[in-house]
Amino acid sequence: MESIRRWDAGTRVVVGAGAALALASLAHHAAEAAALGSIRGPFVALLLDGVPSLLLAYAGYRLGETELGPEYRWLAAVWCLGGLVVFTGVLGLTILVRLIEGRAVAEAWFTLLVTASAGGVAGVVAGYYRARALADASRARRASETLAFVNDLVRHDLRNDMQVIRAYAAELEAADPEIDGELADHATTVREKTDEAFERIESAGSIAKTVAGEADYEPVDLAAITDDVATAAATATDVAVRTDLPDSAPVVANAGLRSVVDNLVENAVEHGSTSPRSQTHEDAVEHGSTSPRSQTHEDAVEHGSTSPRSQTHEDAVEHGSTSPGSHARQDAVEHGSTSPRSQTRADPDEPCISLTVERGDETTRLVVSDDGPGIPREERPSAFRPGGETDGGGLRIAATLVERYGGDLRVRDDDGATVVVELPSATADRDASTADPRPLRE
């Protein structure tokens, strides 16, 4: 691509300064050569002060080819003149002191020319990098403002569209079930998914601020979010979801925490569905999908579950679900359970994922496990890297947010893939607003 040279004020000042110094050096050493009757010494001296002057002029010539705007090229020129003046001024003061003291100063003009050329070159180099840093910061700020605007625009438009979809779904839900019960069931699913979409839209702003390092953090109940995501996964997929959750587990985060849990559960559902034990399931069922294969599964009955910490979620569609296979399913029946989350399907041949939240004083841990083949060790780095060969986009998103929350995410080998997330606990003596998130890794 052919470069475009811009001869604006900044470029002309730098080229002019270099050319002026080069001409001054040439004139001075020509006079010396005439006085001495020899050109050897003056020629060597000319190399010492004339070459830097020519380099300064060339730097100005190249400055005009850069993509910097006129104001930034002028800034580089100002730094060039500043370096020239400072270097020359300091040396000039030392010469003046010697003259005042009555001492002889040898080759004053030569030393001044060398110093001026060196100062000009140093100034233009420093000014160029300063100007480029400011230009990069300005571009980054404009890009951030543009992305923020587009984010707000898309969220606004999506909210409007989802409002329309939800309104139509509500009308379809109101249809007489005896006339078209399946249509009403489908409408319920549309409405539920619309509600989930609204939650994702609302959390998008928090996620963007989190990644940019501009978010305000607050106590967020990890146990409640995990329970909601587990219930949704159990309702919508053919994978059994078992949970072990405390009553509450506040951590330092924001609304983007749901995206962390959502992506980890979706990843576990996808890879857990490839377990060798689930040979009757050929395709992985992703979070939010429906499967006609689920027609052969019946809900199991839970007996005597009274613990709020040991719960397993129904893998089949709950009462009112709209999965195409839901007509052959039975609603889960609870006996003696004190928790609305206590539903189970104990079929050992079905794929299963497990969600555990362990609350601690300093950190709270979320463990997401599946019984799939796991993530090969050699593929793990690419799972957290943009554009990697492994389809680990969800893991990368989760890891990025966890880092910004000041936590840690790692993968370990068990019977399948296990992802462990550690987040700072939100305690009474810890102010969430003063959390110190980790910087993003390059």
C-alpha positions as CSV (number, residue, x, y, z in Angstrom):
1,M,0.0,0.0,0.0
2,E,1.5,3.4,-1.0
3,S,2.0,5.7,1.9
4,I,0.7,9.2,1.9
5,R,3.0,12.0,2.9
6,R,1.5,14.9,4.8
7,W,3.4,18.2,4.8
8,D,1.6,19.9,7.7
9,A,3.1,22.2,10.2
10,G,4.5,19.5,12.5
11,T,6.3,17.8,9.6
12,R,7.7,21.0,8.3
13,V,9.0,22.1,11.7
14,V,11.0,18.9,12.2
15,V,12.4,18.8,8.7
16,G,13.2,22.5,8.9
17,A,15.0,22.1,12.2
18,G,17.1,19.2,10.9
19,A,17.9,21.0,7.7
20,A,18.9,24.2,9.5
21,L,21.2,22.4,11.8
22,A,22.8,20.5,8.9
23,L,23.4,23.8,7.0
24,A,24.8,25.4,10.1
25,S,27.2,22.5,10.6
26,L,28.3,22.6,7.0
27,A,29.0,26.3,7.1
28,H,30.9,26.1,10.3
29,H,33.2,23.3,9.3
30,A,33.7,24.8,5.8
31,A,35.0,27.9,7.5
32,E,37.2,25.9,9.8
33,A,38.6,23.9,6.9
34,A,39.5,27.2,5.1
35,A,41.2,28.5,8.2
36,L,43.2,25.4,8.9
37,G,44.0,24.6,5.3
38,S,43.0,21.0,5.9
39,I,39.7,19.2,5.5
40,R,40.4,16.0,7.5
41,G,39.6,17.3,11.0
42,P,36.6,19.5,9.9
43,F,35.2,16.5,7.9
44,V,35.3,14.2,10.9
45,A,33.6,16.9,13.0
46,L,31.0,17.3,10.3
47,L,30.1,13.7,10.6
48,L,29.6,14.1,14.4
49,D,27.1,17.0,14.1
50,G,25.9,16.9,10.5
51,V,24.8,13.3,10.5
52,P,22.4,13.7,13.5
53,S,21.0,16.8,11.8
54,L,20.3,14.9,8.7
55,L,18.7,12.1,10.8
56,L,16.5,14.7,12.4
57,A,15.4,16.0,9.0
58,Y,14.7,12.4,7.8
59,A,12.7,11.8,11.0
60,G,10.5,14.7,10.1
61,Y,10.1,13.3,6.6
62,R,9.0,10.0,7.9
63,L,6.7,11.7,10.5
64,G,4.6,12.9,7.6
65,E,4.0,9.3,6.5
66,T,2.6,8.1,9.8
67,E,-1.1,7.7,10.5
68,L,-1.0,10.3,13.3
69,G,-3.3,13.2,12.9
70,P,-2.0,16.8,12.4
71,E,-2.4,17.6,16.1
72,Y,-0.2,14.6,17.1
73,R,2.5,15.4,14.5
74,W,2.6,18.9,15.8
75,L,3.0,17.5,19.3
76,A,6.0,15.5,18.1
77,A,7.4,18.7,16.6
78,V,7.0,20.5,19.9
79,W,8.9,17.8,21.7
80,C,11.6,18.0,19.0
81,L,12.0,21.7,19.6
82,G,11.9,21.2,23.3
83,G,14.7,18.7,23.3
84,L,16.8,20.9,21.1
85,V,16.3,23.9,23.3
86,V,16.8,22.0,26.6
87,F,20.0,20.2,25.5
88,T,21.4,23.4,23.9
89,G,20.4,25.6,26.8
90,V,22.1,23.4,29.4
91,L,25.3,23.3,27.4
92,G,25.1,27.0,26.6
93,L,24.9,27.7,30.4
94,T,28.0,25.8,31.1
95,I,29.8,27.7,28.3
96,L,28.6,31.0,29.7
97,V,29.8,30.1,33.2
98,R,33.3,29.4,31.8
99,L,33.3,32.7,29.9
100,I,32.3,34.6,33.0
101,E,35.1,32.9,34.9
102,G,37.5,34.1,32.2
103,R,38.4,30.6,31.0
104,A,38.9,29.8,27.4
105,V,36.2,27.6,25.7
106,A,37.4,25.5,22.8
107,E,35.2,24.6,19.9
108,A,32.0,26.2,21.5
109,W,30.1,26.2,18.2
110,F,31.0,22.6,17.5
111,T,29.8,21.3,20.9
112,L,26.6,23.4,20.6
113,L,25.8,22.0,17.2
114,V,26.4,18.4,18.3
115,T,24.2,18.9,21.4
116,A,21.4,20.7,19.5
117,S,21.3,17.8,16.9
118,A,21.2,15.2,19.7
119,G,18.5,17.1,21.6
120,G,16.4,17.4,18.5
121,V,16.6,13.7,17.6
122,A,15.9,12.7,21.2
123,G,12.9,15.1,21.4
124,V,11.3,13.9,18.1
125,V,11.6,10.3,19.1
126,A,10.1,10.9,22.5
127,G,7.5,13.1,21.1
128,Y,6.5,10.5,18.4
129,Y,5.9,7.8,21.0
130,R,4.1,10.2,23.3
131,A,1.8,11.2,20.4
132,R,1.2,7.6,19.4
133,A,0.3,6.7,22.9
134,L,-2.2,9.5,23.1
135,A,-3.6,8.6,19.7
136,D,-4.0,5.0,20.7
137,A,-5.7,6.0,23.9
138,S,-8.1,8.3,21.9
139,R,-8.9,5.4,19.5
140,A,-9.5,3.1,22.4
141,R,-11.8,5.6,24.1
142,R,-13.8,6.1,20.9
143,A,-14.0,2.3,20.4
144,S,-15.2,1.9,23.9
145,E,-17.8,4.6,23.5
146,T,-18.9,3.1,20.2
147,L,-19.3,-0.4,21.7
148,A,-21.2,1.1,24.6
149,F,-23.6,2.8,22.2
150,V,-24.1,-0.3,20.1
151,N,-24.6,-2.3,23.3
152,D,-27.3,0.1,24.5
153,L,-28.9,0.2,21.1
154,V,-29.0,-3.6,20.6
155,R,-30.3,-4.1,24.1
156,H,-33.0,-1.5,23.6
157,D,-34.2,-2.9,20.3
158,L,-34.1,-6.5,21.6
159,R,-36.1,-5.6,24.6
160,N,-38.8,-4.0,22.4
161,D,-38.8,-7.1,20.1
162,M,-39.0,-9.5,23.1
163,Q,-41.8,-7.5,24.6
164,V,-43.8,-8.2,21.4
165,I,-42.9,-11.9,21.4
166,R,-43.9,-12.2,25.1
167,A,-47.2,-10.5,24.5
168,Y,-48.1,-12.9,21.7
169,A,-47.0,-15.8,23.8
170,A,-49.3,-14.7,26.6
171,E,-52.2,-14.6,24.2
172,L,-51.4,-18.1,22.9
173,E,-51.2,-19.3,26.5
174,A,-54.7,-18.1,27.1
175,A,-56.0,-20.4,24.4
176,D,-58.4,-23.2,25.5
177,P,-56.3,-26.2,26.3
178,E,-59.1,-28.5,25.1
179,I,-59.0,-26.9,21.7
180,D,-55.2,-26.8,21.3
181,G,-53.3,-27.8,24.4
182,E,-50.0,-28.4,22.6
183,L,-50.1,-24.9,21.2
184,A,-50.6,-23.5,24.7
185,D,-47.7,-25.6,26.0
186,H,-45.5,-24.3,23.2
187,A,-46.5,-20.7,24.1
188,T,-45.5,-21.3,27.7
189,T,-42.1,-22.4,26.5
190,V,-41.8,-19.3,24.3
191,R,-42.8,-17.1,27.3
192,E,-40.3,-18.8,29.6
193,K,-37.5,-18.4,27.1
194,T,-38.4,-14.8,26.5
195,D,-38.1,-14.2,30.2
196,E,-34.7,-15.8,30.1
197,A,-33.7,-13.7,27.2
198,F,-34.7,-10.6,29.2
199,E,-32.4,-11.6,32.0
200,R,-29.5,-12.1,29.6
201,I,-30.2,-8.7,28.0
202,E,-30.2,-7.0,31.3
203,S,-27.0,-8.7,32.4
204,A,-25.2,-7.8,29.1
205,G,-24.5,-4.3,30.4
206,S,-23.0,-5.6,33.6
207,I,-20.8,-8.1,31.7
208,A,-19.5,-5.3,29.4
209,K,-18.7,-3.1,32.4
210,T,-17.0,-6.1,34.2
211,V,-14.8,-6.9,31.2
212,A,-13.9,-3.2,30.9
213,G,-13.0,-3.0,34.6
214,E,-15.7,-0.3,35.2
215,A,-18.2,-2.4,37.1
216,D,-19.4,-2.0,40.7
217,Y,-19.6,-5.2,42.6
218,E,-22.1,-6.3,45.2
219,P,-23.0,-9.4,47.2
220,V,-24.7,-11.9,44.8
221,D,-26.2,-15.2,46.0
222,L,-24.3,-17.9,44.1
223,A,-26.4,-20.7,45.5
224,A,-29.7,-19.1,44.3
225,I,-28.3,-18.5,40.8
226,T,-26.9,-22.1,40.6
227,D,-30.3,-23.5,41.7
228,D,-32.1,-21.4,39.0
229,V,-29.7,-22.5,36.3
230,A,-29.8,-26.1,37.4
231,T,-33.6,-26.1,37.4
232,A,-33.7,-24.7,33.9
233,A,-31.2,-27.2,32.6
234,A,-33.0,-30.1,34.2
235,T,-36.3,-28.9,32.6
236,A,-34.9,-28.4,29.1
237,T,-32.5,-31.3,28.6
238,D,-32.2,-35.1,28.8
239,V,-29.3,-34.8,31.4
240,A,-29.9,-35.4,35.1
241,V,-28.8,-32.5,37.2
242,R,-27.8,-33.1,40.8
243,T,-27.1,-30.2,43.2
244,D,-25.6,-29.8,46.6
245,L,-26.3,-26.2,47.6
246,P,-26.4,-24.3,50.9
247,D,-29.3,-22.0,51.7
248,S,-27.3,-19.0,50.5
249,A,-23.7,-18.3,49.4
250,P,-23.2,-14.6,48.8
251,V,-20.1,-13.7,46.7
252,V,-18.5,-10.5,45.4
253,A,-19.8,-10.2,41.8
254,N,-22.6,-8.6,39.8
255,A,-25.4,-9.6,37.5
256,G,-22.9,-11.2,35.1
257,L,-22.4,-14.1,37.6
258,R,-25.4,-15.8,36.1
259,S,-23.6,-15.9,32.7
260,V,-20.7,-17.7,34.4
261,V,-22.9,-20.4,35.9
262,D,-25.0,-20.6,32.7
263,N,-22.0,-21.2,30.5
264,L,-20.4,-23.8,32.8
265,V,-23.7,-25.7,33.0
266,E,-24.2,-25.5,29.3
267,N,-20.7,-26.8,28.7
268,A,-21.2,-29.6,31.2
269,V,-24.6,-30.6,29.6
270,E,-23.0,-30.6,26.1
271,H,-20.0,-32.7,27.1
272,G,-21.8,-34.8,29.7
273,S,-24.2,-35.9,27.0
274,T,-21.3,-37.7,25.3
275,S,-20.7,-40.0,28.2
276,P,-20.2,-43.7,27.3
277,R,-23.1,-44.5,29.6
278,S,-25.5,-42.5,27.5
279,Q,-25.3,-44.6,24.3
280,T,-29.0,-44.2,23.8
281,H,-28.4,-40.5,23.4
282,E,-26.5,-39.9,20.1
283,D,-26.5,-36.1,20.1
284,A,-25.7,-33.7,22.9
285,V,-28.7,-31.7,24.0
286,E,-27.7,-28.1,24.7
287,H,-29.3,-25.9,27.3
288,G,-32.7,-24.7,26.2
289,S,-33.3,-27.4,23.6
290,T,-36.0,-30.0,23.4
291,S,-35.6,-33.6,22.4
292,P,-38.1,-36.2,21.0
293,R,-36.0,-38.9,22.5
294,S,-37.1,-37.9,25.9
295,Q,-40.5,-39.6,25.3
296,T,-39.1,-42.8,26.7
297,H,-38.2,-41.3,30.1
298,E,-40.5,-41.1,33.1
299,D,-40.1,-39.1,36.2
300,A,-38.8,-40.9,39.2
301,V,-40.3,-40.4,42.7
302,E,-38.2,-38.9,45.4
303,H,-38.8,-40.4,48.9
304,G,-37.9,-38.7,52.1
305,S,-35.7,-35.9,50.9
306,T,-35.5,-33.3,53.7
307,S,-32.1,-31.8,53.3
308,P,-31.8,-28.4,51.7
309,R,-28.2,-29.2,50.8
310,S,-28.7,-32.5,49.0
311,Q,-31.0,-32.1,46.1
312,T,-31.2,-33.5,42.6
313,H,-33.1,-31.8,39.8
314,E,-35.6,-33.5,37.5
315,D,-34.1,-34.2,34.1
316,A,-37.5,-34.4,32.4
317,V,-39.8,-31.5,31.6
318,E,-41.8,-30.3,34.5
319,H,-45.6,-29.9,34.6
320,G,-46.6,-27.5,31.9
321,S,-43.4,-28.0,29.7
322,T,-43.7,-27.9,26.0
323,S,-41.0,-30.3,24.9
324,P,-42.2,-32.5,22.0
325,G,-41.5,-35.5,24.2
326,S,-43.3,-34.3,27.2
327,H,-46.6,-36.1,26.3
328,A,-45.1,-39.4,27.5
329,R,-43.7,-37.9,30.7
330,Q,-45.2,-37.9,34.2
331,D,-45.0,-35.1,36.6
332,A,-42.5,-35.6,39.4
333,V,-44.2,-36.5,42.7
334,E,-42.5,-35.5,45.9
335,H,-43.0,-37.4,49.2
336,G,-41.8,-35.9,52.4
337,S,-39.7,-33.3,50.7
338,T,-39.3,-29.9,52.3
339,S,-37.6,-28.3,49.4
340,P,-39.1,-27.3,46.0
341,R,-35.8,-28.1,44.5
342,S,-35.9,-31.8,45.6
343,Q,-36.6,-33.7,42.4
344,T,-34.6,-36.7,41.2
345,R,-34.2,-39.1,38.3
346,A,-31.9,-41.9,39.4
347,D,-31.5,-43.7,36.1
348,P,-27.8,-44.8,36.2
349,D,-27.8,-45.1,32.4
350,E,-28.5,-41.4,31.8
351,P,-25.9,-38.7,31.6
352,C,-25.6,-36.6,34.7
353,I,-24.0,-33.4,35.8
354,S,-23.4,-32.3,39.3
355,L,-23.4,-28.8,40.8
356,T,-21.9,-28.1,44.2
357,V,-21.5,-24.8,46.1
358,E,-19.2,-24.8,49.1
359,R,-19.3,-21.7,51.2
360,G,-16.2,-20.5,53.0
361,D,-15.2,-17.5,55.1
362,E,-12.8,-16.1,52.5
363,T,-13.7,-17.9,49.3
364,T,-16.8,-19.7,48.0
365,R,-16.4,-22.6,45.6
366,L,-18.6,-23.7,42.7
367,V,-17.8,-27.2,41.3
368,V,-19.5,-28.2,38.0
369,S,-18.9,-31.9,37.0
370,D,-20.1,-34.1,34.2
371,D,-19.6,-37.8,33.5
372,G,-18.4,-37.2,29.9
373,P,-14.9,-37.8,28.5
374,G,-13.5,-34.6,30.0
375,I,-11.2,-32.0,28.3
376,P,-7.9,-33.5,27.1
377,R,-5.0,-31.8,28.8
378,E,-3.4,-30.7,25.5
379,E,-6.7,-28.9,24.5
380,R,-7.2,-27.0,27.7
381,P,-5.1,-23.9,26.8
382,S,-7.1,-23.4,23.6
383,A,-10.4,-23.8,25.5
384,F,-9.7,-20.5,27.2
385,R,-8.2,-18.7,24.2
386,P,-10.1,-16.7,21.6
387,G,-10.2,-18.6,18.3
388,G,-8.8,-21.8,19.8
389,E,-9.4,-25.1,18.1
390,T,-11.4,-26.4,21.0
391,D,-15.0,-25.1,21.1
392,G,-14.6,-23.5,24.6
393,G,-16.2,-20.2,24.1
394,G,-18.4,-20.6,27.2
395,L,-15.4,-21.6,29.3
396,R,-13.5,-18.5,28.0
397,I,-16.4,-16.2,28.9
398,A,-16.7,-17.7,32.3
399,A,-13.0,-17.6,33.0
400,T,-12.8,-13.9,31.9
401,L,-15.6,-12.9,34.2
402,V,-14.3,-14.9,37.2
403,E,-10.9,-13.2,36.8
404,R,-12.5,-9.8,36.9
405,Y,-14.4,-10.8,40.1
406,G,-11.0,-11.5,41.7
407,G,-11.6,-15.3,41.5
408,D,-10.1,-18.3,39.9
409,L,-11.3,-20.9,37.4
410,R,-9.5,-24.2,36.7
411,V,-10.2,-27.6,35.2
412,R,-9.3,-30.9,36.9
413,D,-9.6,-34.6,36.0
414,D,-12.2,-36.7,37.7
415,D,-14.5,-39.3,36.1
416,G,-15.4,-36.6,33.6
417,A,-14.7,-32.9,33.3
418,T,-14.8,-30.9,36.5
419,V,-14.6,-27.1,36.5
420,V,-13.8,-25.4,39.8
421,V,-14.6,-21.8,40.4
422,E,-13.5,-19.9,43.4
423,L,-14.9,-16.5,44.2
424,P,-14.4,-14.0,47.1
425,S,-17.1,-14.5,49.7
426,A,-19.2,-11.5,50.5
427,T,-18.9,-11.2,54.3
428,A,-20.0,-8.6,56.7
429,D,-16.4,-7.2,57.1
430,R,-15.8,-7.2,53.3
431,D,-17.1,-4.3,51.3
432,A,-18.0,-5.6,47.8
433,S,-17.5,-2.2,46.3
434,T,-13.8,-2.2,47.3
435,A,-13.1,-5.6,45.6
436,D,-9.7,-5.8,43.8
437,P,-10.4,-7.7,40.6
438,R,-7.5,-9.3,38.7
439,P,-6.5,-7.7,35.4
440,L,-7.3,-9.6,32.3
441,R,-4.7,-11.9,31.0
442,E,-3.3,-11.1,27.5
